[in-house]
Amino acid sequence: MIPNVGIVVFDGAEELDFVGPWEVFAMATRDAPTKSVHLIAEDAAPVTCAKGLRVLPDCTLSTAPRLDILVVPGGRGVRRELENQALLGWLARRAEDAVWVTSVCTGAGLLVRAGIATHKRVTTHWSWLETLRGIGSCEVLAGVRYVRDGKVVTAAGVSAGIDMSLWIVGQVMGIDAARETRHMLEYDPAPPYAADV
């Protein structure tokens, strides 16, 4: 199955929170006959991300196609979007039909506020754990890369979204597809400065 993936973007979204998953899903579906990974924003205007990257959405909340996988990034813009009823309502509606609903970093707050992750186990960036606990009724886990509860999968900060996305590829397209995608991306983390040498 080639999934239809929708990645929400908004002003102040953390770049790698959505570009990491975008790269994973775009690589995994590169042989699809039509575009299957879509950047979705509230309107068609350029989006200015947390560190200044500007992106153009492929579609808007009102024109987005049917989605199998929904990805919600974090970033400093989440604080504003927590009060955006248009976005929260759209997320809640789209979550009903999606096979997987995911978030990266502080994007988990939007899933909780929209009612998608109510009473579910979730995670977020280590610096936002307490804030997330105060947003709504959920069980916030620390020290994990990503957490699955039903069809909701939340990833910790930034690069954890890549791990989560590879896992989702394995669930939807098969483990071999996930391994091939990881190989094509040359994703084999060995971060520098993890220990003194």
C-alpha positions in Angstrom: 0.0 0.0 0.0 1.3 3.5 -0.9 0.0 5.7 1.8 -1.3 9.3 1.4 0.6 11.4 3.9 -0.3 14.8 5.1 2.2 16.9 7.0 0.8 20.0 8.7 2.9 23.2 8.6 2.4 26.5 10.3 4.4 29.6 11.1 7.0 28.7 13.7 7.0 25.0 13.0 10.3 23.4 13.8 12.0 22.5 10.5 13.3 19.0 11.1 10.1 18.1 12.9 8.4 18.0 9.5 11.3 17.8 7.0 12.6 14.6 8.6 9.3 12.7 8.3 8.8 14.3 4.8 12.1 12.9 3.7 11.3 9.4 5.1 7.8 9.2 3.5 8.9 10.8 0.2 11.7 8.3 -0.1 9.5 5.4 0.8 6.8 6.4 -1.8 9.2 7.6 -4.5 7.8 5.1 -7.0 4.2 6.1 -6.5 2.5 7.1 -9.7 1.3 10.4 -8.1 2.5 12.6 -5.3 1.7 11.0 -2.0 3.3 13.3 0.6 1.6 16.7 1.0 2.5 19.8 3.1 -0.8 21.2 4.4 -1.3 24.7 5.8 -4.3 26.7 6.9 -4.0 28.8 3.7 -1.8 28.9 0.6 0.6 31.6 1.8 4.3 30.8 2.4 5.0 29.4 5.9 8.0 30.8 7.8 9.4 28.1 10.1 11.1 28.4 13.5 14.6 29.1 12.2 13.6 31.0 9.1 13.1 28.3 6.4 10.2 29.3 4.2 8.1 26.7 2.6 5.1 26.6 0.3 2.2 24.3 1.2 0.9 21.9 -1.4 -2.6 22.3 -0.2 -4.8 23.9 2.4 -6.9 22.6 5.2 -9.9 22.9 2.8 -8.2 21.3 -0.2 -6.2 18.5 1.4 -6.8 15.0 0.0 -7.9 12.0 2.0 -5.0 11.0 4.3 -3.8 7.7 5.6 -1.0 9.2 7.7 -1.2 12.6 9.4 1.9 14.2 10.8 1.9 17.2 13.2 5.2 18.9 13.9 6.1 21.0 16.9 8.0 24.3 17.2 7.5 27.6 18.9 4.4 28.2 16.7 2.6 25.4 18.6 1.8 27.9 21.5 -0.2 30.0 19.1 -1.8 27.0 17.3 -3.1 25.6 20.6 -5.7 28.3 20.4 -6.4 27.9 16.7 -9.9 26.3 16.6 -9.9 26.0 12.8 -6.8 23.8 12.9 -7.8 21.9 16.0 -11.2 21.0 14.6 -9.6 20.0 11.3 -7.1 17.7 13.1 -9.9 16.1 15.1 -12.0 15.4 11.9 -9.1 14.1 9.9 -7.9 11.9 12.7 -11.2 10.0 12.5 -10.4 8.5 9.1 -6.6 8.4 9.2 -4.9 5.0 9.7 -2.1 6.7 11.8 -2.1 10.1 13.5 1.4 11.3 14.6 3.2 14.2 16.1 6.8 15.2 16.6 8.1 17.2 19.6 5.6 19.8 20.9 3.1 18.9 18.2 1.8 16.4 20.7 0.2 19.3 22.4 -2.0 19.9 19.4 -3.1 16.2 19.4 -4.0 16.5 23.1 -5.8 19.8 22.7 -7.7 18.5 19.7 -8.9 15.6 21.8 -7.1 13.0 19.6 -4.6 12.0 22.3 -7.0 12.3 25.3 -6.3 9.5 27.9 -3.5 8.2 25.7 0.2 7.6 26.4 2.3 10.3 24.6 5.7 11.8 24.6 7.4 15.1 23.5 10.7 17.0 23.7 12.3 16.6 27.2 12.0 20.3 27.9 8.2 20.3 27.3 7.1 17.3 29.3 5.6 19.3 32.2 3.9 21.7 29.8 2.3 18.8 27.9 1.0 17.4 31.2 -0.8 20.6 31.8 -2.5 20.8 28.4 -4.9 17.9 28.8 -5.7 14.5 30.2 -2.9 12.2 28.9 -0.1 10.1 30.3 3.2 11.8 29.3 6.2 9.4 29.0 9.8 10.6 29.3 13.0 9.1 28.0 11.5 7.4 24.9 12.0 8.1 21.2 8.4 7.5 20.3 5.2 6.1 21.8 2.3 4.3 20.2 -1.1 4.2 21.8 -3.7 2.8 19.3 -3.3 4.7 16.1 -1.7 7.7 17.7 2.1 7.8 17.6 4.0 10.7 19.2 7.8 11.2 18.9 10.1 13.1 21.2 12.1 16.0 20.0 13.1 16.8 16.4 15.2 13.8 15.1 13.0 11.3 16.8 10.4 12.0 14.1 12.7 10.2 11.6 12.7 7.1 13.8 8.9 7.2 14.2 8.4 7.7 10.5 10.5 4.7 9.6 8.5 2.6 12.0 5.3 3.8 10.4 6.6 2.9 7.0 7.3 -0.6 8.3 3.7 -0.8 9.6 2.1 0.4 6.4 4.4 -0.7 3.6 6.3 -3.6 5.3 9.5 -4.0 7.3 11.5 -4.5 4.1 10.3 -1.2 2.7 11.3 0.5 5.9 14.8 -1.0 5.8 15.2 -0.1 2.2 14.1 3.5 3.0 16.6 3.7 5.9 19.3 2.3 3.6 18.5 4.9 0.9 18.7 7.7 3.4 21.9 6.3 4.9 20.3 6.7 8.2 22.5 5.0 10.8 22.9 7.5 13.6 26.3 7.7 15.3 26.1 11.2 16.8 29.4 12.9 17.7 30.0 14.1 21.3 27.7 11.4 22.7 30.6 10.5 25.0 34.1 11.7 25.8 36.7 10.0 23.6 
